[in-house]
Amino acid sequence: MENVNRVPEQARYDAERRQADEVLAGVFPAVSIFGSARTPQNHADYTFACRLARRLSDSGIAVISGGGPGIMEAANKGAFAGKSVSVGLNIVLPHEQKPNPYQDIALRFSRFAERKAVFFRYSQAYVVMPGGFGTLDELFEILTLVQTGKVPPRPVVLVGKAFWSGLAEWINAQLLARGLISEGAASLFAISDDEDEIVAYLSEHGLQTA
């Protein structure tokens, strides 16, 4: 395995991608869980993400997160306690992003572009918890990739009706109403607060869970 700290900048980015391809080649199926790095451990969102990840893991589904604190830690923690692989895709940042200890596979990336490419390459579904700009960036990139046909349609579930309903309303009232997106693009995701409903949705849309 290459030492990705001793090569020129672009070569390092390429090496990080190759390393991910090498390590994750056998990780299938997998769900990515996105969400805020700032969510505390005593928050209901943390508990929900941890419980859902454990359930997916016990069903034979690997769980991929950003490998940091908050919701990322909750996802890895739940998966780590389960039967399947817990994967963390860390990003090198000057603050916030420190690797959590609940990872069977821990990878590190210098740039968001390579990191997101790995999320989208190795995940068959996406669960998006409440989060900030980084979470929104991840959400809209996967929606864009599906809308433009760059990746096959994949289930995307936004967790938290109170948090996400306003966004869905804006998409319909502004983007769809103005003809900026198609009706199909407006229905690329589901919103739910219910764990059973989320698991059923993932299964109905092609992700095999027990």
Buried (B, 14 or more C-beta within 10 A) or exposed (E): EBEBEEBEEEEBBBBBBEBBEEBBEEBEBBBBBBBBBEBEEEBEBBBBBBEBBBBBBBBBBBBBBBBBBBBBBBBBBBBBBBEBBBBBBBBEEEEEBEBBEBBBBBBBBBBBEBBBBBBBEBBBBBBBBBBEEBBEBBBEBBBEBBBEEEBEEBBBBBBBEEBBEEBBEEBBEEBBEEEEBEEEBBEBBBBBEEEEEBBEBBBEBEBEBE
